[in-house]
Amino acid sequence: MEFSPANHIVKLCLQGMDMEEKGKPEEAGKLFLQAWNEATDDFEKFTAAHYIARQQANATDKLKWLQTGLQLALNINDDTVNSALPNLYRNIAKCYEEMGDPNNATKNYNLTAAVANNTTDKGPFYHGTRADLQVGDLLTAGRLSNYHPDVIMNHIYFTAMVNGAGFAAALAKGNGAERVYIVEPLGAFENDPNVTDKKFPGNPTRSYRTKEPLKIVGEVTEWVRLAPEQIQQFKEKLASSKGEIIN
């Protein structure tokens, strides 16, 4: 399954997060519950359960929703949700600690460690840019960030979602054409910490980073392109953002 900001449930959760940022938790809760009630598959329910869980006032209710989200994630068992498992087990352990149940707390902390850094995605992988490159070329770290012009990146970033790579190409610096290359990681890689468990649980955009080169093995020319006004809105949001990139 593919994460999409155009998805109805994702939109409801985004609206709920906006209400949270505006200091309106009750309105946010209603939107998250609406998302849960209108969800049509396990991924949508998993996403909604995440936000309902974090709104609960006591450990018992929070644990119930965390366990619901965990079971949904285990049912889905793919790379859109597996990166959420460490955080799920960790939060479940904290609930058990608060409830005075050290045995179950320890069990879930052990599960947290067992699934940490367990990146299983087999791709194919893509990298979006405006650079004119050829099959066999290597992409390496050490370049300026597209989002923070004063930051030199210690990693090279890529994704298993072609539309996400196309979005990155649209945001990339330069005047060249938007290009999406098929890439092969030549070393170990990890979930991108700039997106994992930030707004949405886990790494639903299947975004990764590596310190090793990426080898270009092909190119795609078809992906879902956003309207120019949508790209401009996102660029303006990035320009005004005060958040720091994890490098």
WOCOR-V568737 format. One record per residue. RES is the residue in three letters. PHI is phi in whole degrees, -180 to 180 (* if undefined). Layout:
# WOCOR-V568737
RES,PHI
RES,PHI
This chain:
# WOCOR-V568737
MET,*
GLU,-119
PHE,-68
SER,-143
PRO,-67
ALA,-85
ASN,-64
HIS,-59
ILE,-70
VAL,-61
LYS,-62
LEU,-62
CYS,-67
LEU,-63
GLN,-64
GLY,-64
MET,-63
ASP,-64
MET,-65
GLU,-60
GLU,-64
LYS,-88
GLY,75
LYS,-122
PRO,-64
GLU,-67
GLU,-64
ALA,-62
GLY,-60
LYS,-64
LEU,-69
PHE,-66
LEU,-68
GLN,-62
ALA,-60
TRP,-63
ASN,-69
GLU,-100
ALA,-64
THR,-115
ASP,-148
ASP,-63
PHE,-66
GLU,-64
LYS,-66
PHE,-58
THR,-63
ALA,-65
ALA,-61
HIS,-57
TYR,-76
ILE,-65
ALA,-60
ARG,-74
GLN,-91
GLN,-71
ALA,-85
ASN,-130
ALA,-65
THR,-63
ASP,-69
LYS,-63
LEU,-60
LYS,-58
TRP,-74
LEU,-65
GLN,-68
THR,-63
GLY,-62
LEU,-63
GLN,-63
LEU,-64
ALA,-63
LEU,-67
ASN,-67
ILE,-70
ASN,49
ASP,-142
ASP,-75
THR,-76
VAL,-126
ASN,-60
SER,-71
ALA,-84
LEU,-60
PRO,-57
ASN,-68
LEU,-64
TYR,-62
ARG,-64
ASN,-70
ILE,-64
ALA,-60
LYS,-63
CYS,-63
TYR,-63
GLU,-60
GLU,-65
MET,-88
GLY,76
ASP,-123
PRO,-65
ASN,-64
ASN,-70
ALA,-63
THR,-62
LYS,-56
ASN,-77
TYR,-65
ASN,-65
LEU,-66
THR,-57
ALA,-65
ALA,-68
VAL,-103
ALA,-66
ASN,56
ASN,-99
THR,-86
THR,-113
ASP,-60
LYS,-103
GLY,80
PRO,-66
PHE,-115
TYR,-136
HIS,-136
GLY,-100
THR,-160
ARG,-112
ALA,-76
ASP,-91
LEU,-124
GLN,-125
VAL,-58
GLY,101
ASP,-67
LEU,-111
LEU,-96
THR,-131
ALA,-72
GLY,100
ARG,-101
LEU,-69
SER,-67
ASN,-73
TYR,-108
HIS,-130
PRO,-62
ASP,-97
VAL,-106
ILE,-93
MET,-79
ASN,-85
HIS,-133
ILE,-111
TYR,-109
PHE,-156
THR,-147
ALA,-94
MET,-116
VAL,-62
ASN,-67
GLY,-65
ALA,-66
GLY,-63
PHE,-64
ALA,-62
ALA,-64
ALA,-65
LEU,-88
ALA,-66
LYS,-71
GLY,108
ASN,-109
GLY,-72
ALA,-69
GLU,-70
ARG,-127
VAL,-123
TYR,-102
ILE,-83
VAL,-127
GLU,-121
PRO,-66
LEU,-98
GLY,-161
ALA,-66
PHE,-140
GLU,-139
ASN,-61
ASP,-69
PRO,-70
ASN,-76
VAL,-122
THR,-66
ASP,58
LYS,-89
LYS,-85
PHE,-108
PRO,-66
GLY,71
ASN,-129
PRO,-65
THR,-87
ARG,48
SER,-101
TYR,-135
ARG,-145
THR,-149
LYS,-91
GLU,-91
PRO,-66
LEU,-109
LYS,-97
ILE,-78
VAL,-118
GLY,177
GLU,-147
VAL,-115
THR,-120
GLU,-119
TRP,-159
VAL,-77
ARG,-98
LEU,-78
ALA,-67
PRO,-54
GLU,-68
GLN,-68
ILE,-63
GLN,-64
GLN,-61
PHE,-70
LYS,-61
GLU,-66
LYS,-65
LEU,-64
ALA,-64
SER,-92
SER,-71
LYS,-104
GLY,-73
GLU,-97
ILE,-83
ILE,-83
ASN,-115
